[in-house]
Amino acid sequence: MKKILHILFKIIKNKYLVSLFAFGIWVTFFDASDMLSKIKMMQDLNNLKKEKNHFKEAINTDKSVIKGLKTDNNQLEKFAREAYFMKRKNEDIFIIIKD
């Protein structure tokens, strides 16, 4: 037990090792750009990249729908009927809601 305390005292007495340990603690927890914040920011960045890809896919899908609506009148009529419940004169629309 005395031998372990003697070795521990030598380690604590070494100013370079204590300085290195204190620096490591400071950089990990207390600095303005500490490691914990960097890890959190990297996770946020990855989530934002995934979200960006999702929205790019949605934009491409919407562009293809718009292109189809501009070129095909039947598709435009179908879209107007389904999305906005438009109808022709002398026509009744029944909306059936399934449970």
C-alpha positions as CSV (number, residue, x, y, z in Angstrom):
1,M,0.0,0.0,0.0
2,K,2.9,2.3,0.9
3,K,4.5,1.5,-2.5
4,I,1.4,2.5,-4.4
5,L,1.0,5.8,-2.5
6,H,4.7,6.5,-3.2
7,I,4.2,5.9,-7.0
8,L,1.0,8.0,-6.9
9,F,2.8,10.8,-5.2
10,K,5.6,10.7,-7.8
11,I,3.0,11.0,-10.6
12,I,1.2,13.9,-8.9
13,K,4.6,15.6,-8.3
14,N,5.3,15.5,-12.0
15,K,4.2,19.0,-13.2
16,Y,4.1,18.0,-16.8
17,L,1.8,15.1,-16.3
18,V,-0.5,17.2,-14.0
19,S,-0.6,19.9,-16.6
20,L,-1.4,17.5,-19.4
21,F,-4.2,16.0,-17.4
22,A,-5.6,19.4,-16.5
23,F,-5.4,20.4,-20.2
24,G,-7.3,17.3,-21.2
25,I,-10.0,17.9,-18.7
26,W,-10.3,21.5,-19.8
27,V,-10.5,20.7,-23.5
28,T,-13.0,17.9,-23.0
29,F,-15.5,19.7,-20.7
30,F,-14.9,23.5,-20.2
31,D,-13.5,25.0,-23.4
32,A,-15.8,27.0,-25.8
33,S,-15.3,24.3,-28.4
34,D,-15.1,21.3,-26.1
35,M,-15.3,17.8,-27.4
36,L,-18.8,17.1,-26.1
37,S,-20.1,20.1,-28.1
38,K,-18.3,19.0,-31.2
39,I,-19.8,15.5,-31.0
40,K,-23.3,17.0,-30.6
41,M,-22.7,19.3,-33.6
42,M,-21.5,16.4,-35.7
43,Q,-24.7,14.5,-34.9
44,D,-26.8,17.6,-35.7
45,L,-24.9,18.0,-39.0
46,N,-25.6,14.4,-40.0
47,N,-29.3,14.8,-39.2
48,L,-29.5,18.0,-41.2
49,K,-27.8,16.3,-44.2
50,K,-30.3,13.5,-44.0
51,E,-33.1,16.1,-43.9
52,K,-31.6,17.9,-46.9
53,N,-31.6,14.8,-48.9
54,H,-35.2,14.1,-48.0
55,F,-36.2,17.5,-49.2
56,K,-34.2,17.2,-52.4
57,E,-36.1,14.0,-53.2
58,A,-39.4,15.7,-52.4
59,I,-38.5,18.6,-54.7
60,N,-37.6,16.2,-57.5
61,T,-40.9,14.3,-57.0
62,D,-42.9,17.6,-57.1
63,K,-41.0,18.8,-60.2
64,S,-42.0,15.6,-62.0
65,V,-45.6,16.0,-60.9
66,I,-45.7,19.6,-62.1
67,K,-44.1,18.6,-65.4
68,G,-46.8,16.0,-65.8
69,L,-49.6,18.5,-65.0
70,K,-48.3,20.9,-67.5
71,T,-48.2,18.4,-70.3
72,D,-51.2,16.2,-69.8
73,N,-54.7,17.7,-69.4
74,N,-56.2,14.4,-68.1
75,Q,-53.6,14.3,-65.3
76,L,-54.4,18.0,-64.5
77,E,-58.1,17.2,-64.3
78,K,-57.5,14.2,-62.1
79,F,-55.3,16.3,-59.8
80,A,-57.8,19.1,-59.5
81,R,-60.6,16.6,-58.7
82,E,-58.6,14.7,-56.1
83,A,-56.8,17.6,-54.4
84,Y,-59.3,20.4,-54.6
85,F,-62.6,18.5,-55.1
86,M,-63.4,20.4,-58.3
87,K,-66.3,19.2,-60.4
88,R,-68.0,19.8,-63.7
89,K,-71.5,21.3,-64.0
90,N,-74.3,18.9,-63.4
91,E,-72.0,16.6,-61.5
92,D,-72.2,15.5,-57.8
93,I,-69.3,14.3,-55.8
94,F,-69.5,11.8,-53.0
95,I,-66.6,11.6,-50.6
96,I,-66.3,8.2,-49.0
97,I,-64.2,8.0,-45.8
98,K,-63.0,4.5,-44.8
99,D,-62.3,3.7,-41.2
